[in-house]
């Protein structure tokens, strides 16, 4: 057996190729040390009624090598057979990278398994490239990015995130002794229904070592966990196969999106920290951009955008300490409601009688930067664009396309459409002083346009990524927020290409807390845009204080979205206090290690930064008992502090040992329903 070890900060990933060279298999994946002895993944015992390939922990199973158990690749050639038998021919090792190359002489298929594990992180990136080195076309029927095998001796606890519009990122789990669990998106966009993220732990120790996989793809995808009788779970992920198959022309190649596996000995919270660190690495130097406090007028004015009324909001936003004023939907010609305007990206003179430049200058006089909402992938059927370029609308020939939110999609697989979207954005960003762009996408790609042979999902996502990347190179000063009817496009692909993401249109305090909890289980706080609004809950409608709403938004990228014309002087002053505190702590929130605190009705978050920790506590309310009798002065224990040091927490100074054992005051039973503490070492 040849073996290769990839080493991360605290975990290792070890693969081997047996002497027969028919596949690669996992030898070990887990905290350092797992690689220091015999593999606990290979089967033992008699091999009756099955093939060896069906029982070994194959890294990437091909139909033709394995039959009974899950496969990641199914390819057919001109003969019509759907079998292929690529044999190991070579390996290429780099700094933290590994390529394992397999070739099938019969189909001329070359399959490369790609690996990358960075020494300072705990994730392994995996993807495949598939090359047709022959002279006749091949068809890909199933083409996962990777499979990850994890040991689950007693069955698997599978955790995942589900939701719908306004209720994204709901945490859920299933326990399985045997069986298959699948989540996916068939919508041409990441989707609200499930997040492309799944984690697995052993049912006997659900808080123990946890493995998780995310997929870097913003189109259709699938992720599944297959729990077998041998005590292992196979996690497979990749792009959703097209029902018509993908054609791989002679001489051409296909590259899968990256699947990212992580393992943490610190349970699902630790797994979240590994993914956060990875997502920060994707952001690179853009993490250094100041995460300015935003005001967005959508909730206040909806489609009724007028310069004077926006400026009135802006004057109040300044009093609250806001730094960037974002005009949402409704600023462009014909956009009076959701039925019209999309596609015609010209400033509406009725909304801005003196022009947008004058409006931006007025904001500048108030000390505010300017941001703008766009939804470039969609078009309303009655727009000028739709009349001028009917051929740009994505549709199945001879069928009437379905409208969703009164809109249709442009065919972003077309180079002319991609070019037009880029030029439209470039024109807006070059003509006006715009420092913030909210890119929305409110229509999934449902009925549209599959044609045999072409890779619609692949080309649409590739063009989307290309435009987002070009925004960064050509307009590096523009901070980009990704949105898709709330959190409909949150994934690693977007995390690498936008600066922040809008998790949900639901901004009500108790609903939002649950959504943010789910979001942070897979995605980093630097990506979590969050606004203080006046909205009531749609799931949990109980009221919470303005402090509660602020602390919630301050635990991500703080924005304000309430109708400030209705806010009292006291509320604006309180807002200014919170914004001032946020500006002090925003780097700790964006970059700190995240720990969940508290239990029962108090929910808390601690962000541990290099020099300080920030603690948020929210009293979610005890529905059974009202606090009309005396209660205990409860405190919430902290984590990640040095027990031998003293720390200042507000007016109090305590040893780390006390804060770890007893902690900071629990807002439960106190005068407010939330608190924010900055914890700083003294002496
Ligand atoms: C979507 C977004 C909202 C808002 C509206 C505007 O619903 O999620 O934040 O921008 O579109 O139409």
Boltz pocket constraint, residues with backbone or C-beta under 6 A from the ligand:
constraints:
  - pocket:
      binder: B
      contacts: [[A, 298], [A, 328], [A, 329], [A, 373], [A, 440], [A, 442], [A, 483], [A, 484], [A, 485], [A, 486], [A, 505]]
      max_distance: 6.0
